[in-house]
Amino acid sequence: MTLNRDIYPNLKLRMYTTGIRQNRLARMLGIHEASLSRIMNGFREPTGDIRVHLAEILQSDPDWLFYKMQISDDMAFGDNHLVAHQ
């Protein structure tokens, strides 16, 4: 069985370029680090408030920050299928 999920590559990129670590960002958002991890890894959809707050903290345009890319868990086994969503 294949599990497809949406990830936010720009969110990870912006966290990297700003140097804000996931645990610190979760504290700034007032959520558990596990919840932020689920959002970043496509297992949970962020609420509107979380999107706005993340964009403010990371000083980014929300549309850019939450650009979606669909991945398949088959990728871990060598089947590379990336589908970009706009």
Secondary structure, DSSP 8 states (H G I E B T S, - for coil): ---EEEE-HHHHHHHHHHT--HHHHHHHHTS-HHHHHHHHTTSS---HHHHHHHHHHTT--HHHHT-EEEEEGGGGGT----EEE-
